[in-house]
Amino acid sequence: MTSMPDNSSVQFDDVRRLADYFGLASSYTDGVGVTRTIRDENLTSVLEALGIPVRSSQGVAQHLREAENHPWRQLVDEVIVLPDHLGSSSIDVSLPVESGRLETLEMTWTITDEQNRAQTFQRNPQPFRVLEAKRLETMRYVRVALSMPCVLGLGYYRMSLDIQVRQAGQAGNQHASGETFLIVAPSQCYLPRTPSRSVGLSVQLYNVRTAQNWGIGDFRDLESLMRWGKKHLDVSTIGLNPLHAPSAGLSSPYSPSSRLYFNPIYLNLEGIPEFRSTPSCQRRFHSARFQKALQELRTSHLVQYDRVREIKSEMLGCLYKAFERQHVRYRTARFRTFERYCRTQGKRLEQYCAFQVLSERFKTANWRQWPTDYQRSTSQVVRDVLDGSQERFRFFQYVQWQCEEQLSRLDRLAKRLKLSHRLYHDLPVGVHPDGADAWIFQDELALGVTLGAPPDSFNLQGQNWGLMAPIPWRMRVSGYQFFLETIRRNMQYGGMLRIDHALGLFRLFMIPEGCPGEAGTYVKTRIDEILAILALESVRNHVMVVGEDLGVVTQEIRDCLAKAGILSYRIMPFEKTQMGKWQTPKHYPKQAIVSFTTHDLPTFRGYWAGRDIEVKAQAALYPSEQHIECDWETRMKDRIAFIQAMVKANLLPKSAVTSVPLHAPETFLRAAYAYLARSRCRVVMIPLEDIVGELDAPNLPGATHDAYPSWKIKLRRSFEEFKKDPRIGSTMKAVHAEQQGNRCQGRARKGGD
């Protein structure tokens, strides 16, 4: 945490003005309705982390002056969004004028597209319209609107401008030049033209038990789930936990090392061609030692990440050596495919693999502990290390190639199976400070603060996720390089993408490093630019975007997401009236995904039993006993209200209101999802944990691993066992029947109109 400035002359009114200019909130209202004013030292810490010096009164005053004058002193804004539906458009520029009025503008435009093709346009003179003027010290500036020299198609462009300004009564010309990043984007994200309601199955892939996996659910298990889900459950998509490259020593898929590359722990190693073609790999696999280790990992009720990673890494090493012997040496067609993959991935894959090599060399993934010369991914010493470690470098390229080969096959399978929304991927809100993305994109990320969430009814002390926060103004200067690449990569192998913590698109809750969640503050982003990138990538890839709009999300933000074509994410226990009644199905919006729970909330069975309250109390996540009693009282009321709502909807018999069972019967689960199926929402997502009757949730936010084994708990039953359970089919049939009946009623109403 940054210390307070020693100079007592710092005017905190100026600090707060500076914070306001850069989008930092001096106060905010948390999730339980409490208005919190940010302490001066915490506001100072966040400003310093964002690269805004506030250590002296002179520094504050100078930076405030520069910040306020910056929009006038630069010719053109760093980023400009142009709607694609306009035939012609204009941009605003700021021009220096010594005196008098503008007479003519002579302009040269150079526009470069994504393929690095440049076009140059010259206008003599250029028509313009004066919008406003301002005097800064000895110079007067005017802002004028200029018509674009051409109509641009969807895409990203670099545009440079060179302007000669002729003024009345002046002998010479003023000269100005500048550059901007243009985003020509659709107004909405991709949405299928013929909206149809469907049912999806969400899966935490790591917790799937099968007789064949290596102690963790893998891509072979995912293929089995896809085939079973389509044939027997008629699902439209399989939703997945994030599959990204993990941070060293962590099990949470929401604290990734990289959101650009994948976790090889999910690889189906027996499906890699080198496994089938190499006797030595086969012998190792069939050895008594190896099979004994696999059996221990399969029967463990928790995922043993370190051991699974060790045994899979050992086999991957064997497979890569076989690849070198069989393909690299002879430059076979398979080797040329690998070369093509590496060439296509280019510099970014090289940087990621360099991080892996250096993490091994220095025996830590915390790149800030490496020797100083190695802390920049572009340094010459990094290149020198790679030149001497080509075999290990290429091994990591090979591993990522296998991940993408298997994901690509799964995506093609989803299309063949006619899973209408294909795979549904999940994008974490940030990256871990010790990870590869933080090393590669460190110029866009803030050191000294972490991301989190303010106090709410589920986490009364707030949350500190320990993830790195992007610096909004540096993101703009870089042309949103990190964000753009992240979105594009995560839309590559699926038909839906969920944006975790969609509030972070609008504002980020930044917490001084080492402080609790309640010490943080919000920092605004340029939401128009972020939504433009999302819409453009979504339309290009035909991927629907889902915004996880839970928590302290205002109606204004939800309206903005809806206008941008982003699906809302509705959770049944959160949708209640002010009187505590469960909202009726017609309350739910059409442009939404709906479910009873998420990975951070109790399963249906756990919710009914109050399992979440029990484990939160055991993990000391409540401030007092009174809060625990209050939650139990509220849960009892919610159970009664749930039964009443289901009886009123004719999904439970009237006799159900006579008693409240301690444990929810199967009929209650079926009623809950049938109830949601009556809504207009595009997709009803049913977690695998719910339909197989799990009690414990995948994650308990805020709890240490000693208190709760988040992201490690496996399903109690294997896939081979639960796929034969007739109750699962009955639940899914009930949901489909309600959805089908809802569609028929909708068509009847439309016909009647």
LODODO-479924 format. One line per 5 residues: their letters; for each residue x, y, z of C-alpha. Coordinates in Angstrom, 1 decimal, m for minus. Each point is the difference from the previous one (the first is absolute). Last residue first. Layout:
BEGIN
a = X:Y:Z; ...
//
This chain:
BEGIN
dggkr = m53.2:m10.1:m32.0; m1.5:m3.5:0.2; 2.8:m1.4:m2.0; 2.6:1.6:2.3; m1.9:m1.3:3.0
argqc = m0.1:m3.5:m1.5; 3.7:0.2:m0.8; 0.9:0.9:3.5; m2.2:m2.7:1.4; 1.7:m2.6:m2.2
rngqq = 3.5:1.3:1.2; m1.0:m0.2:3.6; m1.3:m3.5:m0.4; 3.4:m1.0:m1.6; 1.8:1.6:2.9
eahva = m2.1:m1.8:2.5; 0.4:m3.3:m1.8; 3.8:0.6:m0.3; 0.3:0.5:3.8; m2.1:m3.0:0.8
kmtsg = 2.0:m2.1:m2.4; 3.2:1.2:1.7; m1.2:m1.0:3.4; m1.2:m3.4:m1.2; 3.3:m0.7:m1.7
irpdk = 1.9:0.7:3.1; m2.3:m2.1:2.1; 0.7:m3.0:m2.3; 3.6:m0.3:1.4; 2.0:m1.9:m2.6
kfeef = 2.2:3.0:m0.8; 0.6:0.3:3.8; 2.1:m3.2:0.3; 2.3:0.1:m3.0; 0.5:3.7:0.6
srrlk = 1.3:m0.7:3.4; m1.9:0.8:3.2; 1.2:2.2:2.9; 0.9:2.8:m2.4; 3.5:1.2:0.8
ikwsp = 0.9:2.8:2.5; 3.2:1.9:m0.9; m1.1:3.4:m1.2; m0.5:1.2:3.6; 1.2:m2.3:2.7
yadht = m1.5:1.9:3.0; 1.6:1.4:3.2; 3.6:m1.1:m0.6; m0.4:1.2:m3.6; m0.8:3.5:1.3
agpln = m3.6:1.3:m0.4; m0.9:3.2:m1.7; m2.1:m1.5:m2.7; m1.2:m3.6:0.8; 0.5:m1.9:m3.2
padle = m1.2:m3.2:m1.7; m3.2:m0.2:2.1; m0.6:m2.9:2.3; m3.3:m2.0:0.1; 0.1:m1.6:m3.4
gvide = m3.2:m1.5:m1.4; 1.0:m1.2:m3.5; m2.3:2.6:m1.6; 1.3:2.8:2.1; 3.7:m0.7:m0.2
lpimv = m0.3:m0.2:m3.8; m1.1:3.6:0.0; m3.2:0.7:m1.9; 0.1:3.0:m2.4; m3.4:1.2:m1.3
vrcrs = 0.7:1.8:m3.2; m1.7:2.7:m2.0; m2.1:1.4:2.9; m3.7:0.3:m0.6; m0.8:m1.6:3.3
ralya = m2.0:m3.3:0.3; 3.3:m1.9:0.1; 0.8:1.7:3.3; m3.0:m1.7:1.6; 1.0:m3.3:m1.6
yaarl = 3.4:0.5:1.6; m1.4:0.6:3.5; m2.7:m2.7:m0.3; 2.5:m2.7:m0.9; 2.2:0.9:2.9
ftepa = m3.0:m0.1:2.3; m1.2:m3.3:m1.3; 3.4:m1.5:0.7; m0.6:0.5:3.8; 1.6:2.9:1.8
hlpvs = 1.4:m0.9:3.4; m1.4:1.6:3.3; m3.5:m0.3:m1.3; m2.4:3.0:0.3; m3.5:m1.2:0.9
tvask = m3.6:0.7:m0.9; 0.8:2.0:m3.1; 0.8:m3.2:m2.0; m3.6:m1.1:0.3; m0.9:2.4:m2.8
pllna = 1.9:m2.2:m2.5; 3.2:1.4:m1.5; 0.5:1.4:m3.5; m3.5:1.5:m0.1; 1.5:3.6:m0.2
kvmaq = m1.7:0.9:3.3; 1.5:m3.1:1.5; 3.5:0.9:m1.3; m0.3:3.5:1.4; m1.3:m1.2:3.4
ifair = 2.9:m2.5:0.2; 2.5:2.7:m0.8; m1.5:2.4:2.5; 0.3:m2.6:2.8; 3.6:m0.7:m0.9
dkmrt = 0.8:3.7:m0.2; m1.4:0.6:3.4; 2.2:m2.7:1.5; 3.0:1.5:m1.9; m0.7:3.4:1.5
ewdce = 0.0:m1.4:3.6; 3.2:m1.9:m0.6; 1.7:3.1:m1.5; m1.1:2.1:3.0; 1.3:m2.6:2.4
ihqes = 3.4:0.0:m1.7; 0.1:3.9:0.0; m0.8:0.0:3.7; 2.9:m2.4:0.7; 2.4:2.7:m1.2
pylaa = 2.2:1.2:m2.9; m0.8:m3.1:m2.1; 2.8:m1.6:m2.1; 1.4:m2.0:2.8; 0.6:m3.1:m2.2
qakve = m2.4:m2.1:2.2; m2.7:2.7:m0.3; 0.5:0.1:m3.8; m0.2:m3.8:m0.1; m3.3:m0.1:2.0
idrga = m1.6:2.9:m1.9; 0.9:m1.6:m3.4; m1.5:m3.4:1.2; m3.3:1.7:0.7; m1.8:m3.3:m0.9
wygrf = m2.0:1.6:m2.7; 3.0:1.8:m1.5; 2.1:m3.1:0.2; m2.6:m2.0:m2.1; m0.2:2.8:m2.5
tpldh = 3.8:0.4:m0.1; 1.3:2.8:2.2; 1.5:3.1:m1.7; 3.4:0.8:m1.5; m0.3:m2.7:m2.8
ttfsv = m3.3:1.5:m1.0; m3.7:m0.7:1.1; m3.6:m0.3:m1.0; 0.6:0.8:m3.7; m0.9:2.6:m2.6
iaqkp = 1.6:1.3:m3.1; m1.3:3.2:m1.3; m1.5:2.1:m2.9; m3.6:m0.9:0.7; m0.1:1.7:3.3
yhkpt = m1.3:m1.9:3.2; m3.1:1.4:1.6; m2.3:m2.3:m2.1; 1.4:m2.9:2.0; m1.5:1.4:3.3
qwkgm = 2.4:1.5:2.5; 0.4:m1.8:3.3; m1.6:1.8:2.9; 2.1:1.9:2.5; m2.3:3.0:0.3
qtkef = 2.4:2.2:m2.0; m0.4:m2.6:m2.8; 2.5:m2.7:m0.6; 2.4:m0.8:m2.8; 3.3:m0.8:1.8
pmiry = m1.1:m3.5:0.9; m0.6:m0.7:m3.7; 3.3:1.1:m1.5; m0.1:2.2:m3.1; 2.9:0.6:m2.4
sliga = m0.9:2.7:m2.5; 0.8:m0.5:m3.7; 2.1:2.6:m1.8; m1.6:1.6:m3.0; 1.6:3.4:0.7
kalcd = m3.5:1.4:0.9; m0.3:m2.8:2.6; 3.4:0.9:1.5; m1.0:3.7:0.2; m3.3:m0.9:1.7
rieqt = 1.8:m2.2:2.5; 2.4:2.9:0.8; m2.9:2.4:0.5; m1.8:m2.6:2.2; 3.0:0.1:2.3
vvgld = 2.3:m2.9:0.7; 1.1:m0.5:3.6; 0.0:m3.8:m0.2; m0.8:m1.9:m3.2; 0.4:1.1:m3.6
egvvm = 2.0:m3.0:m1.3; m0.1:1.3:m3.6; m0.7:m2.6:m2.7; 1.4:0.5:m3.5; m1.2:m1.9:m3.0
vhnrv = 2.7:m1.2:m2.4; m0.3:0.4:m3.8; 3.8:0.5:m0.2; m0.1:3.4:m1.9; m3.2:1.1:1.8
selal = 1.5:m0.8:3.4; 3.3:1.6:m0.8; m1.6:3.2:m1.1; m2.5:0.1:2.8; 2.6:m0.5:2.7
ialie = 2.3:2.6:m1.5; m2.8:2.5:m0.2; m1.1:m0.8:3.6; 3.5:0.8:1.2; 0.1:3.3:m1.9
dirtk = m3.4:1.2:1.3; 0.9:m1.2:3.5; 2.9:2.3:0.4; 1.0:m1.3:3.4; m0.8:1.3:3.5
vytga = 2.0:m0.7:3.1; m1.9:m1.2:3.1; 1.5:0.1:3.5; 1.6:m2.4:2.4; 0.4:m0.2:3.8
egpcg = m3.1:m2.2:0.5; 1.7:m2.8:m1.9; 2.7:m0.5:2.6; 3.5:1.6:m0.5; 3.2:m1.8:m1.0
epimf = 0.3:1.9:m3.3; m2.2:3.1:m0.2; m3.4:m1.2:m1.3; m1.4:0.8:m3.5; m3.7:m0.6:m0.8
lrflg = m0.1:0.4:m3.8; m2.7:1.9:m1.8; m2.0:m0.5:m3.2; 1.4:m3.2:m1.4; 0.6:m1.1:3.6
lahdi = m3.7:0.0:0.6; 0.0:m3.1:m2.3; 1.4:m2.1:2.9; 0.9:m3.0:m2.1; m0.6:0.6:m3.7
rlmgg = m1.7:m3.1:m1.3; 0.9:m1.0:m3.6; m2.4:m2.0:m2.3; 0.5:m1.8:m3.3; 3.3:m1.7:0.7
yqmnr = 3.7:m0.5:m0.9; 1.4:3.3:m1.1; m2.0:2.5:2.1; 2.5:m0.1:2.8; 2.9:0.9:m2.3
ritel = m1.8:3.1:m1.4; m1.0:1.3:3.5; 3.5:m0.4:1.4; 1.6:1.6:m3.1; m2.3:3.0:0.2
ffqyg = 0.5:0.5:3.7; 3.8:m0.2:m0.2; 0.3:2.3:m3.0; m2.5:2.6:1.1; 1.5:2.5:m2.5
svrmr = 3.1:0.3:2.2; m0.9:3.6:1.0; m3.5:m1.1:0.9; 1.1:m2.9:2.3; 2.4:2.5:1.6
wpipa = m2.9:2.3:0.9; m2.0:m2.9:1.5; 2.9:m1.5:2.1; m0.8:m3.7:0.2; m0.3:m1.5:3.4
mlgwn = 1.9:m3.1:1.0; m1.8:m2.7:2.0; 0.2:m0.6:3.8; m3.7:m0.7:0.2; m0.6:2.3:2.9
qgqln = m3.6:m0.4:1.1; m2.2:2.1:2.2; m0.4:m0.4:3.7; m3.8:m0.7:m0.1; 0.5:m2.6:m2.7
fsdpp = m3.4:m1.5:m0.9; m2.0:3.2:0.8; 2.5:2.2:m1.7; 3.4:1.6:1.0; 1.9:1.4:m3.0
agltv = 1.6:m2.2:m2.7; 3.5:m0.9:m1.0; 2.9:1.0:m2.2; 3.5:0.6:1.2; 2.1:3.1:0.6
glale = 3.8:0.7:0.3; 1.0:m0.7:m3.6; m2.5:1.0:m2.7; m0.2:m1.6:m3.4; 0.3:1.3:m3.5
dqfiw = 3.9:0.2:0.1; 0.0:m3.5:1.5; m1.4:m1.6:m3.1; 2.5:m2.9:m0.4; 0.9:m0.5:3.7
adagd = m3.6:0.4:1.2; m1.1:m2.3:m2.8; 2.5:m2.7:1.1; m1.1:m0.1:3.7; 1.2:1.3:3.3
phvgv = m2.5:2.8:0.2; m2.9:m2.4:m0.7; m2.3:0.9:m2.9; m3.4:1.7:m0.2; m3.8:m0.2:m0.3
pldhy = 0.0:m3.7:m0.9; m1.4:m0.9:m3.5; m2.4:m3.0:m0.1; m0.7:m2.1:m3.1; m3.3:m1.4:m1.3
lrhsl = 0.6:m2.7:m2.5; m2.2:m0.3:m3.1; m3.1:2.3:0.2; m2.1:m2.2:m2.3; 1.5:m3.3:1.1
klrka = m0.6:m1.5:m3.4; 2.0:m3.1:0.7; 2.2:0.8:m3.0; 0.5:3.6:1.2; 0.9:m1.1:3.5
lrdlr = 2.4:m2.5:m1.5; 1.8:2.8:m1.9; 0.4:1.9:3.3; 1.3:m3.2:1.7; 2.5:m0.4:m2.9
slqee = 1.2:3.6:0.5; 0.4:m0.5:3.7; 2.1:m3.1:m0.6; 2.3:1.7:m2.5; 0.2:3.1:2.2
cqwqv = 1.2:m2.0:3.0; 2.4:m2.0:m2.2; 1.6:3.2:m1.4; 0.3:1.3:3.5; 2.1:m3.0:1.0
yqffr = 2.1:0.2:m3.2; 0.8:3.6:0.7; 1.1:m0.9:3.5; 2.3:m2.7:m1.4; 1.4:2.4:m2.5
freqs = 1.3:2.2:2.8; 1.5:m3.0:1.7; 1.8:m1.1:m3.2; 1.1:3.6:m0.9; 1.6:0.8:3.4
gdlvd = 3.2:1.8:m1.1; m1.8:2.3:m2.4; m2.7:0.5:2.6; 2.5:1.2:2.5; 1.4:2.5:m2.5
rvvqs = m3.4:1.3:m0.8; m0.7:0.7:3.7; 3.3:1.7:0.2; m1.0:2.3:m2.9; m3.0:1.4:1.9
tsrqy = m3.5:m0.2:m1.5; m1.6:m2.0:2.8; 1.2:2.5:2.6; 0.8:m1.4:3.5; 3.0:m1.9:m1.3
dtpwq = 2.5:2.9:0.4; m1.1:0.6:3.6; 0.9:m3.5:1.2; m3.2:m2.0:0.7; m2.1:0.8:3.1
rwnat = m2.5:2.2:m1.9; m0.5:m3.0:m2.4; m1.8:m2.0:2.7; m0.1:m3.3:m1.8; 2.8:m1.3:2.1
kfres = 2.9:m2.5:m0.4; 2.1:2.5:m1.9; 0.6:m2.3:m3.0; m3.4:m1.6:0.2; m1.8:3.3:0.1
lvqfa = 2.3:1.2:m2.8; m1.1:m2.8:m2.3; m3.6:0.6:0.7; 0.3:3.7:m0.5; 1.8:m0.6:m3.3
cyqel = m3.0:m2.2:m1.0; m2.4:2.9:0.5; 2.3:2.4:m1.8; 0.4:m2.3:m3.0; m3.8:m0.6:m0.1
rkgqt = m0.5:3.8:m0.2; 2.7:0.5:m2.7; m1.6:m2.2:m2.6; m3.1:m2.0:0.5; m0.3:m0.6:m3.7
rcyre = 3.7:m1.0:m0.3; m0.3:m2.4:2.9; m3.1:m1.6:m1.5; 1.7:m0.3:m3.4; 3.0:m1.6:1.5
ftrfr = m2.2:m2.6:1.7; m1.8:m0.7:m3.3; 3.5:m0.4:m1.6; 0.9:m2.5:2.7; m3.1:m2.0:m0.8
atryr = 0.9:0.1:m3.7; 3.4:m1.5:0.8; 3.2:2.0:0.6; 2.0:m3.2:0.4; 1.7:0.9:3.3
vhqre = m3.0:2.0:1.2; m2.4:m2.8:m0.7; 0.8:m3.5:1.5; 2.9:0.8:2.3; m1.2:3.5:1.1
fakyl = m3.6:m1.2:0.4; 1.2:m2.9:2.1; 1.9:2.4:2.2; m3.2:2.0:0.3; m2.0:m3.0:1.1
cglme = 2.5:m0.9:2.7; 0.0:3.5:1.4; m3.8:0.0:m0.1; 0.0:m3.2:2.0; 2.0:1.6:2.8
skier = m2.0:3.1:m0.2; m3.2:m2.0:0.4; 1.3:m1.8:3.1; 1.2:3.2:1.6; m3.1:2.0:m0.8
vrdyq = m2.2:m2.7:1.5; 2.2:m0.1:3.1; m0.1:3.8:0.5; m3.7:0.2:m0.8; m1.2:m2.7:2.4
vlhst = m3.7:0.4:m0.9; m2.0:m0.9:3.2; m2.0:m3.1:0.6; 3.0:m2.1:m0.9; m0.9:m3.2:m1.9
rleql = 1.3:1.2:m3.4; 3.3:1.3:1.4; 0.7:m3.3:1.8; m0.9:m2.0:m3.1; 2.3:2.1:m2.1
akqfr = 3.0:m0.5:2.4; m0.6:m3.8:0.0; m0.1:0.0:m3.8; 3.3:1.9:m0.2; 1.8:m2.3:2.4
ashfr = m1.4:m3.2:m1.5; 1.2:1.0:m3.5; m2.7:0.5:m2.7; 0.7:3.7:m0.5; 3.8:m0.4:m0.1
rqcsp = m0.3:m2.9:m2.5; m2.3:2.0:m2.2; 2.4:3.0:0.0; 2.9:m2.3:m0.9; m2.1:m1.6:m2.8
tsrfe = m0.6:3.3:m1.8; m2.7:0.3:m2.7; m3.1:0.2:2.2; 1.4:2.6:2.4; 1.6:2.0:m2.8
pigel = m3.5:0.4:m1.6; m1.4:1.9:3.1; m3.2:m1.6:1.1; 1.5:m1.9:3.0; 1.1:3.4:1.3
nlyip = m3.5:1.4:0.2; 1.1:3.4:1.0; m1.7:1.8:2.9; 3.2:0.4:2.0; 1.4:1.8:m3.0
nfylr = m1.6:3.2:1.2; m0.5:2.4:m2.9; 1.3:3.2:m1.5; m1.2:3.6:m0.4; m1.5:0.5:3.4
sspsy = 3.4:m0.5:1.6; 1.2:m0.7:3.6; m3.6:m0.5:0.9; m1.7:0.9:3.3; m3.7:m1.0:m0.9
psslg = 0.9:m3.6:m0.6; 0.8:m0.3:3.7; 2.5:m2.8:0.8; 3.0:2.1:0.8; 3.6:m1.1:0.4
aspah = 1.3:1.6:m3.2; m2.7:2.0:m1.7; m2.0:m2.0:m2.5; m0.1:0.1:m3.8; m3.6:0.6:m1.0
lpnlg = m2.9:m2.5:m0.1; m2.6:2.2:1.7; m2.9:m2.0:1.3; m2.2:m1.4:m2.8; m3.5:0.3:m1.3
itsvd = m1.2:m2.8:m2.3; m2.5:1.2:m2.6; m3.4:m0.6:m1.6; m1.0:m2.9:2.2; m2.2:m2.9:m1.2
lhkkg = 0.4:m2.0:3.2; 0.6:m3.5:m1.3; 1.7:0.5:m3.4; 1.4:3.5:0.4; 1.1:m0.3:3.6
wrmls = 1.4:m3.5:m0.5; 2.1:1.1:m3.0; 1.2:3.2:1.6; 0.7:m1.8:3.3; 2.1:m2.6:m1.7
eldrf = 1.9:2.7:m1.9; 0.6:1.8:3.3; 1.3:m3.2:1.5; 2.6:m0.3:m2.8; 0.9:3.7:0.6
dgigw = 0.8:m0.7:3.6; m1.6:m0.5:3.5; 2.7:m0.5:2.5; 1.6:m3.1:1.6; 1.5:m1.4:m3.2
nqatr = m3.3:m0.6:m1.9; m1.2:m3.5:m0.9; m2.5:m1.2:2.6; m1.6:3.5:0.0; m0.4:2.7:2.7
vnylq = m0.8:3.5:m1.0; 1.3:2.7:2.4; 2.6:1.6:m2.3; m2.6:0.7:m2.7; m2.2:2.2:2.1
vslgv = m3.0:m0.5:m2.2; m3.0:2.1:m1.1; m2.8:m1.8:m1.9; m2.1:2.1:m2.4; m3.7:0.1:m0.8
srspt = m1.6:1.9:m2.9; m2.1:3.0:m0.9; 0.1:1.0:m3.6; 1.0:3.3:m1.5; 0.0:0.0:m3.8
rplyc = 2.5:2.6:m1.1; 2.7:m1.4:2.3; 1.5:2.8:2.2; 3.5:1.4:m0.6; 0.9:3.0:2.0
qspav = m1.7:3.3:m0.7; 0.7:3.5:m1.5; 2.4:m1.4:m2.6; 3.6:1.2:0.2; 2.5:2.2:m1.8
ilfte = 2.7:0.4:2.6; 2.6:2.7:m0.9; 3.3:0.3:1.9; 1.3:3.6:m0.3; 3.0:1.9:m1.2
gsahq = 1.1:3.6:0.1; 1.4:3.0:m1.9; m0.3:3.7:0.2; 1.5:2.9:m2.1; m0.9:3.7:0.2
ngaqg = 0.4:1.8:m3.2; 1.9:3.3:m0.9; m1.1:3.5:m0.9; m2.8:0.4:2.5; m2.9:2.4:m0.6
aqrvq = m2.7:m2.7:m0.3; 1.5:m3.4:1.2; 1.3:m2.9:m2.1; 0.3:m3.3:1.9; 2.1:m2.8:m1.6
idlsm = m1.1:m3.4:1.3; 1.7:m3.4:0.1; m2.2:m2.8:1.1; 0.9:m3.6:0.8; m2.6:m2.8:0.1
ryygl = 0.5:m3.5:1.4; m2.9:m2.2:m0.9; m2.1:m2.7:1.7; m2.9:m1.7:m1.8; m3.4:0.2:m1.5
glvcp = 0.1:1.9:m3.4; 1.2:3.5:m0.4; m1.7:2.8:m2.0; 2.5:2.6:m1.3; 1.5:3.4:0.7
mslav = m1.6:0.3:3.4; m1.8:3.3:0.5; 1.7:2.4:2.5; m1.5:1.4:3.1; 2.0:2.9:1.6
rvyrm = 1.3:0.6:3.5; 1.8:3.4:0.3; 3.2:0.7:2.0; 1.4:3.4:1.1; 3.6:0.2:1.1
telrk = 1.8:2.2:2.5; m1.3:m1.8:3.2; m2.7:m2.4:m1.1; m2.9:1.8:m1.8; m3.1:m2.1:m0.9
aelvr = m2.3:m0.3:m3.0; m3.1:m1.9:m1.0; m1.7:m1.9:m2.8; 1.5:1.6:m3.2; m1.2:m1.8:m3.2
fpqpn = 2.4:m1.0:m2.7; 0.4:m0.3:m3.8; 3.5:m1.1:m1.0; 1.9:2.1:m2.6; 1.9:m1.8:m1.5
rqftq = m0.9:m3.5:1.1; 2.6:m2.8:m0.3; m0.6:m3.7:0.5; 2.5:m2.7:0.6; m0.8:m3.7:0.2
arnqe = 2.0:m2.6:1.9; m0.1:m3.8:0.0; 1.3:m1.4:3.3; m2.3:m3.0:m0.1; m2.0:1.5:2.9
dtitw = m0.6:3.3:m1.9; 2.2:3.1:m0.4; m1.6:3.4:m0.6; 2.2:3.0:m0.9; m1.8:3.4:m0.1
tmelt = 1.7:3.1:m1.4; m1.7:3.3:0.7; m0.1:3.6:m1.1; m2.2:2.0:2.2; m1.3:3.5:m1.0
elrgs = m1.0:3.3:1.6; 0.1:m0.5:3.8; m0.6:3.2:1.9; 2.3:2.5:1.6; 2.9:m0.8:2.4
evpls = 2.5:m2.7:0.7; m2.2:m3.0:m0.8; 0.9:m3.5:1.2; m2.4:m2.7:m1.4; m2.1:m2.6:1.8
vdiss = m1.6:m2.7:m2.1; m3.5:m1.5:0.0; m0.9:m2.9:m2.3; m2.7:m0.3:m2.7; m2.1:m2.6:m1.6
sglhd = m1.3:m1.2:m3.3; m2.3:m2.9:m0.9; m0.8:m0.6:3.6; m0.8:m3.6:1.0; 3.6:m0.9:0.9
plviv = 0.0:2.2:3.1; 3.3:1.8:0.4; 2.0:m0.4:3.3; 3.0:2.3:0.5; 3.0:m0.8:2.1
edvlq = 3.1:2.2:0.9; m2.0:3.2:m0.5; 1.2:2.4:m2.7; 2.3:3.0:m0.2; 1.2:m0.2:3.6
rwphn = 0.3:3.2:1.9; m3.7:0.4:0.6; m0.8:m3.4:1.5; 3.3:0.3:2.0; m0.9:3.3:1.7
eaerl = m1.9:m1.5:3.0; 2.6:m2.8:0.5; 2.9:2.4:m0.3; m1.5:2.3:2.6; m0.8:m2.8:2.4
hqavg = 3.5:m1.5:m0.5; 1.6:3.4:0.8; m2.2:0.6:3.1; 0.6:m3.5:1.3; 3.7:0.1:m0.6
qssrv = 0.4:3.4:1.6; m2.1:m1.1:3.1; 2.3:m3.0:0.3; m0.3:m3.8:m0.1; m3.0:m0.1:m2.3
pigla = 1.5:m1.6:m3.1; m2.5:m1.6:m2.4; 1.4:m3.4:m1.2; m3.1:m2.0:0.7; 1.6:m1.4:3.1
elvst = 0.6:3.5:1.2; m3.7:0.8:m0.4; m1.0:m3.1:1.8; 2.3:0.7:3.0; m1.1:3.6:0.2
lnedr = m3.7:m1.0:0.2; 0.9:m2.5:2.8; 2.0:2.7:1.9; m2.9:2.5:m0.3; m2.6:m2.5:1.4
itrtv = m2.8:m0.8:m2.5; m3.5:1.0:1.1; m2.4:m2.9:0.3; m3.7:0.2:m0.5; m1.7:m3.1:1.4
gvgdt = m2.7:m1.6:m2.1; 0.9:m3.7:0.6; 1.8:m0.4:m3.3; 2.2:3.1:0.5; m0.8:3.7:m0.8
yssal = 3.0:2.0:m1.2; 2.3:2.7:1.1; 3.1:1.8:m1.4; m0.6:m1.9:m3.3; 3.0:m0.2:m2.3
gfyda = m0.7:1.0:m3.7; 3.3:1.6:m0.9; m1.5:3.5:0.3; m1.7:m0.9:3.3; 3.3:m1.2:1.5
lrrvd = 1.6:3.3:m1.1; m2.8:2.0:1.7; 0.4:m2.3:3.0; 3.7:0.8:0.2; m0.7:3.7:m0.5
dfqvs = m2.4:m0.1:3.0; 2.7:m2.0:1.8; 2.4:3.0:m0.1; 3.5:m1.3:0.5; 1.7:2.4:2.4
sndpm = 0.7:m2.8:2.5; 2.9:m1.2:m2.1; 0.7:m3.5:1.1; m2.3:m1.5:m2.5; m2.0:m3.0:1.4
stm = 1.6:m3.4:m0.6; m0.8:m2.1:m3.0; m1.3:m3.5:0.9
//
